[in-house]
Amino acid sequence: MFDIQKREKIHTFEKIHKGPITSIVVSQDRRYIASGSNDGFVKLYEVEKSNLVGIIENAHTRGVDALTVTRDQKYILSGSYDGQLRLFDIETRLPSFTFKSSEGSC
């Protein structure tokens, strides 16, 4: 994590995922950073404390290819080539809704 104004590194997250990180998003309120990986997991970090606050295990059966946070900062939307878009509650990390593609990828 970097402070752009000061042009310096603030924190390094070590061994975040088992596979390469394929997606990352910062919430609009800058409270959270979420990362997705080929391991199918989504991990959530609190920016201020630079610590891991949650893991969404097996968010997808294939890698997580896209992430975004809803405007109200309550949900993470993840997409994958497993053909699903999944909506997760940030606080509970439980799935709220799954959109499935009939084409096999989103």
Secondary structure in CASP SS format (residue, H / E / C, confidence):
PFRMAT SS
TARGET T0000
AUTHOR 0000-0000-0000
METHOD secondary structure of the structure
MODEL  1
M C 1.00
F E 1.00
D E 1.00
I C 1.00
Q C 1.00
K C 1.00
R C 1.00
E E 1.00
K E 1.00
I C 1.00
H C 1.00
T C 1.00
F C 1.00
E C 1.00
K C 1.00
I C 1.00
H C 1.00
K C 1.00
G C 1.00
P C 1.00
I E 1.00
T E 1.00
S E 1.00
I E 1.00
V E 1.00
V E 1.00
S C 1.00
Q C 1.00
D C 1.00
R C 1.00
R C 1.00
Y E 1.00
I E 1.00
A E 1.00
S E 1.00
G E 1.00
S E 1.00
N C 1.00
D C 1.00
G C 1.00
F C 1.00
V E 1.00
K E 1.00
L E 1.00
Y E 1.00
E E 1.00
V C 1.00
E C 1.00
K C 1.00
S C 1.00
N E 1.00
L E 1.00
V E 1.00
G E 1.00
I E 1.00
I E 1.00
E C 1.00
N C 1.00
A C 1.00
H C 1.00
T C 1.00
R C 1.00
G C 1.00
V E 1.00
D E 1.00
A E 1.00
L E 1.00
T E 1.00
V E 1.00
T C 1.00
R C 1.00
D C 1.00
Q C 1.00
K C 1.00
Y E 1.00
I E 1.00
L E 1.00
S E 1.00
G E 1.00
S E 1.00
Y C 1.00
D C 1.00
G C 1.00
Q E 1.00
L E 1.00
R E 1.00
L E 1.00
F E 1.00
D E 1.00
I C 1.00
E C 1.00
T C 1.00
R C 1.00
L C 1.00
P E 1.00
S E 1.00
F E 1.00
T E 1.00
F E 1.00
K E 1.00
S C 1.00
S C 1.00
E C 1.00
G C 1.00
S C 1.00
C C 1.00
END
